[in-house]
């Protein structure tokens, strides 16, 4: 068995597509009317579709999982994040763990947790 994709829920799929392109360079592979597959296996799904499948509310900022990216020039990434999305809500600003890895954690436009760290 192989993990194929990771799906996150979004209120505005086009705004999220732009966000993930602007910050991480992800490109759209397929737009399937409320389900959008991006490169690297990330799938965006319109919140209305997700709610209709589950018959439950979406809980933003639930802190139950995160998307993890690596970036060797993390200072440049943080500058880009602050320039393009100045209203970003941070969990922690750029910090260094005891093992030397530098990381920043924040929420995307829909409250999905993201971590960007330097390669280990």
C-alpha positions in Angstrom: 0.0 0.0 0.0 1.1 3.5 -0.7 0.1 6.9 0.7 -1.0 8.8 -2.3 -2.3 12.2 -1.1 -2.9 14.4 1.9 -6.2 16.4 1.8 -6.9 19.6 3.6 -10.2 21.6 3.7 -10.5 25.1 2.4 -13.2 27.8 2.4 -11.8 29.4 -0.8 -10.0 26.8 -3.0 -8.6 29.4 -5.4 -7.1 31.5 -2.6 -5.6 28.4 -1.1 -4.2 27.3 -4.5 -2.5 30.7 -4.8 -1.2 30.5 -1.2 0.4 27.2 -1.7 1.9 28.3 -5.0 3.1 31.6 -3.7 4.8 30.1 -0.6 5.8 26.6 -1.6 5.8 26.6 -5.4 3.1 23.9 -5.6 1.4 23.7 -9.0 -2.1 22.5 -9.8 -2.3 19.1 -11.5 -6.0 18.7 -11.6 -9.1 20.9 -10.8 -12.0 18.6 -10.3 -14.8 21.1 -9.3 -14.1 21.5 -5.6 -11.2 19.0 -5.4 -7.9 20.3 -6.5 -4.7 18.2 -6.7 -1.4 20.0 -6.3 2.1 18.8 -6.9 3.7 17.0 -3.9 0.5 15.2 -3.2 -1.5 18.0 -1.5 -5.2 18.0 -2.2 -7.4 21.0 -1.5 -11.1 20.3 -1.0 -13.9 22.8 -0.8 -15.3 22.9 2.7 -18.9 22.4 1.5 -18.0 19.1 -0.1 -16.2 17.9 3.0 -19.1 18.9 5.3 -21.5 17.0 3.0 -19.4 13.8 3.2 -18.9 13.9 6.9 -22.0 15.7 8.1 -19.8 17.4 10.7 -18.3 20.9 11.2 -14.8 21.7 10.2 -12.6 22.7 13.2 -9.8 25.1 12.1 -6.7 25.3 14.2 -7.4 22.0 15.8 -3.6 21.2 16.1 -4.2 17.5 15.4 -1.8 17.4 12.4 0.5 19.6 10.4 1.9 19.9 6.9 5.7 19.8 7.1 8.0 21.4 4.6 11.8 21.8 4.5 13.7 24.8 3.4 17.4 25.4 3.6 17.1 29.2 3.3 14.5 29.6 6.1 15.2 33.3 6.7 14.3 34.0 3.1 11.2 31.9 3.4 10.1 33.8 6.5 10.7 37.1 4.8 8.5 36.0 1.9 5.8 34.7 4.2 5.7 38.1 6.1 5.8 40.1 2.8 3.1 38.1 1.0 0.8 37.2 3.9 1.4 39.7 6.7 -1.6 38.7 8.7 -0.3 35.1 9.2 -1.1 33.7 12.6 2.0 32.1 14.1 2.2 29.2 16.5 5.9 30.0 16.9 8.0 32.4 15.0 11.4 31.3 13.7 13.2 29.4 16.5 16.0 26.9 16.9 15.4 23.6 18.5 18.0 22.1 21.0 19.2 19.8 18.2 20.0 22.7 15.9 17.0 22.6 13.5 15.4 26.0 12.8 11.6 26.0 12.4 8.6 28.3 12.1 5.0 27.1 12.6 1.9 29.0 11.4 -1.6 28.5 10.2 -2.6 28.7 6.5 -5.6 30.7 5.4 -8.0 28.1 6.7 -6.4 27.2 10.0 -4.3 24.2 8.8 -1.1 24.0 10.7 2.2 24.3 8.7 5.7 23.8 9.9 8.7 24.8 7.8 12.1 23.6 9.0 15.7 23.4 7.9 16.7 20.0 6.5 18.1 17.6 9.1 
